Amino acid sequence: MTDVVHAGAKVGYATDDRDFCTGRSQPLLKQFSSAVWATAFATFVAFMGIGVVDPLLPLIGRAMGASPAEVEWLFTSYIAVMSLAMLVSGVVGTRLGGKKTLLLGLGLVVVFATLSGLSPSIGFLALVRGGWGLGNAFFTSTALSIIVGVTSGGIGPAITLYEAALGLGIASGPLLGGFLGSYWWRYPFFGTATLMAIGFLATLTWVKEPPRRESPRTARDIFRALGYRPVLVNALIGLCYSYAFFTILAYSPLTLPHVSALSLGITYFFWGLLVAFASVVVVNQLVRRVNPVRILMINLGLLTILLILAGWLPRRDLLLIIVATGFFCGISNALFTTLAMAVSPFPRSLSSGAYNFLRWAGAAIAPALSGWIGDRVGLTVPFFIAAGMLVGGTVALIPAARILLPALTAHADTGGGHEVKTQ
């Protein structure tokens, strides 16, 4: 690796206070308007909704007499609908506008989160979790575009804030679920619906359309974006990673049936804090010294080792391993998001929609398949399969670097962000 830093490869992160366009200092927090903070809060609550069900899985299984494989459909239906909806959510965003699409997504989540709390059976709960995923797709495909579009400091500070909201939301969801679920498993769903209603009102009050609205798109444009090799390669490797990520988040609680909901909530809370810390703080330091593709190779390799340990070590050690994986998940989350936006020459909504469609496809497969394999082969086997997926993604990154790095240099946002090594 050389010490040359390409000026055109400023991607992803800007936590210092320098405006790269003018060279003048600009406090990071002043780059964020009330619209940005409102969208960030809604992002925080939206991703809280993903993890809120995590510590409830054993409780729901016992309350409804459902097997682990059946319980895992609460994640799979949610993520599968979310993945498919990514094909149209970005299109809807360019036609309705960012604010209306955010409100549509938030409103759907409020409705389906409430119905989740009222569910009479595991089948009905899985169905309305799919509706919840639809709402989240409309929201998440637009939130990052809104934050980037109305942030004065460029893509770097915007992604930093988005990843912070995402990480803290993922961290807080299990804690909320574990705390409220210790009283009754239905309470966390009502709590999430209430918070999303607050996010809806905040968005309605403070969020405005970005000054530059994208022209209307069609679903065909999503596949055109996927036809661009750097976007496709990054998304396919992201699919392998997302499979492993949701094996950790969605499946591992079922291997700990004797751990209380509150203890699981606390465990995944600290896991999520590490996700947020690594994605916001650690990555900022790493990308200034090493190119992001090389960081991903090393990071995915270390995460693979932890997954092998999760399947091999006694169950009493699993809680500590779960927490430790949060550090490496945070790095991967931030880098995949950065690459998705930076290697693509397409508008942000199409770049986000194309990447998220394939990434969430991997995430949708993981819970149901892991639950089925855990039922029939062995509780720890899914961890080894997830490790194998990561090995595949890591190996694929080696030749992919020749595709991703030139695209990164050519298409990276030059309005903000740290300079990163690309060789």
ZIVEN-V322352 format. One record per pair of residues at least 24 apart in sequence whose C-alpha atoms are under 7 Angstrom apart, sorted by sequence separation. I is the first residue (numbers start at 1). GAP is how many residues later the second one is. D is the distance in whole Angstrom. If there is no record, write none. Layout:
i=(I	I)
gap=(GAP	GAP)
d=(D	D)
This chain:
i=(108	303	109	108	109	106	299	105	105	105	106	105	102	296	101	102	101	102	292	98	89	98	283	77	81	85	89	93	278	77	74	78	82	86	90	271	275	279	74	77	78	81	82	85	89	90	267	271	274	275	278	279	73	77	81	270	271	274	278	78	79	82	272	275	276	279	74	78	82	86	268	271	275	279	267	274	64	64	150	149	343	146	343	343	342	345	344	343	117	311	342	343	117	311	342	342	117	311	116	117	310	311	248	114	308	113	114	307	308	113	307	113	114	182	308	113	181	182	307	110	178	179	304	178	110	178	304	110	178	304	177	46	106	175	300	174	175	107	301	106	174	175	300	174	103	171	172	297	171	238	171	43	171	297	171	170	171	39	168	167	168	167	234	39	99	167	168	293	99	167	231	99	36	98	97	164	231	163	230	231	36	36	163	164	251	163	242	246	250	242	32	47	51	55	239	243	247	251	31	50	54	94	160	235	239	242	243	246	247	251	31	44	48	52	53	56	94	95	225	238	239	242	246	31	40	43	44	47	48	51	52	55	56	94	236	239	240	243	43	47	50	51	55	94	235	239	243	247	41	44	45	48	49	52	53	231	235	255	40	44	48	52	56	60	91	225	59	91	225	91	91	222	226	56	225	291	288	290	291	88	222	288	289	290	291	87	222	288	289	291	287	288	19	287	87	52	247	14	15	244	12	13	14	49	243	244	12	13	11	244	13	244	12	13	240	241	45	240	45	241	240	42	237	42	41	38	39	38	233	38	38	35	163	34	35	35	230	230	75	230	68	54	58	57	55	54	58	145	145	56	55	142	141	55	55	141	141	155	90	90	156	154	155	156	154	155	90	153	87	86	86	87	13	86	83	84	83	83	83	79	80	79	80	79	76	76	76	75	76	72	73	72	69	72	69	68	69	69	68	12	11	11	21	20	20	19	9	9	8	11	10	11	14	9	10	14	8	10	13	14	12	13	8	10	11	10	11	10	11	10	9	10	9	7	5	5	6	5	6	4	5	2	1)
gap=(24	25	26	27	27	29	29	30	31	33	33	34	36	36	37	37	38	40	43	44	48	48	48	49	49	49	49	49	49	50	51	51	51	51	51	51	51	51	52	52	52	52	52	52	52	52	52	52	52	52	52	52	53	53	53	53	53	53	53	54	54	54	54	54	54	54	55	55	55	55	55	55	55	55	56	56	57	58	60	61	61	64	64	65	66	66	67	68	69	69	69	69	70	70	70	71	72	72	73	73	73	73	74	75	75	76	76	76	76	77	77	79	79	79	79	80	80	80	80	83	83	83	83	84	86	86	86	87	87	87	88	90	90	90	90	91	91	93	93	94	94	94	94	95	97	97	97	97	98	98	99	100	100	100	101	102	102	104	104	105	105	106	106	108	108	108	108	108	109	109	109	110	111	111	112	112	112	113	113	113	114	115	116	116	116	117	117	117	117	118	119	119	119	119	119	119	119	119	120	120	120	120	120	120	120	120	120	120	120	120	121	121	121	121	121	121	121	121	121	121	121	121	121	122	122	122	122	122	122	122	122	122	122	122	122	122	122	122	123	123	123	123	123	123	123	123	123	123	124	124	124	124	124	124	124	124	124	124	125	125	125	125	125	125	125	125	126	126	126	127	128	128	128	129	129	129	130	130	130	131	131	131	131	131	131	132	132	132	132	132	133	133	134	134	135	136	139	142	142	142	143	143	143	143	143	143	144	144	145	145	146	146	147	147	149	149	150	150	151	152	153	154	156	157	158	164	164	165	167	168	169	171	171	172	172	173	173	174	175	177	186	196	196	197	198	199	199	203	204	205	206	207	208	209	210	211	212	258	259	260	260	261	261	261	262	262	263	263	266	267	270	270	271	271	273	273	274	277	278	281	281	284	284	285	288	289	291	292	292	295	295	296	299	299	302	303	303	306	307	326	327	331	394	395	396	397	399	400	401	401	402	402	402	403	403	403	404	404	404	404	405	405	406	406	406	407	407	408	408	409	410	410	411	412	414	415	415	416	416	417	417	421	422)
d=(7	6	5	5	7	6	6	4	6	5	7	5	7	6	6	5	7	7	7	6	6	6	6	6	6	6	5	6	5	7	7	5	5	6	6	7	5	4	5	6	4	6	5	6	6	7	7	4	5	5	5	5	6	5	6	6	7	5	5	6	6	7	6	6	6	7	6	4	5	7	7	5	4	5	7	7	7	6	5	5	7	6	5	5	6	6	6	6	5	5	6	6	7	7	4	7	5	5	6	6	7	6	7	6	6	5	6	6	6	7	7	7	6	6	6	5	7	6	6	5	5	5	5	4	6	7	6	6	4	7	7	7	6	4	6	4	6	7	7	6	6	6	6	6	6	6	6	5	4	7	7	7	7	7	4	6	6	6	6	6	6	7	7	7	7	5	6	6	6	4	6	6	5	6	7	5	7	7	6	6	7	7	6	6	6	6	6	6	6	7	6	6	6	6	6	5	6	7	6	7	6	6	6	5	4	6	5	6	6	7	5	5	4	4	7	7	6	5	7	5	7	5	7	6	6	6	6	5	5	5	5	6	7	5	6	7	6	7	6	5	7	5	6	6	6	5	5	7	7	6	6	6	6	6	6	7	6	6	6	4	4	5	6	7	7	7	7	5	7	6	6	6	6	6	6	6	7	7	5	6	7	6	7	5	5	6	5	5	6	7	5	6	7	7	6	7	7	5	7	5	6	4	5	6	7	7	4	6	6	7	7	7	6	6	5	6	7	6	6	7	6	7	5	5	7	6	6	6	7	7	7	5	7	6	4	6	6	5	7	7	7	6	6	7	7	7	6	6	6	6	5	7	7	5	6	6	6	7	5	6	6	5	6	4	5	7	6	6	6	5	7	6	6	5	7	6	5	5	6	6	6	7	5	5	5	7	6	6	6	5	6	5	6	6	4	6	5	7	7	5	7	7	6	7	6	7	7	5	6	6	6	6	7	6	6	4	7	6	5	5	6	6	6	7	5	5	6	5	7	4	6	6	6	7	7	6	7	5	7	7	7	6	6)
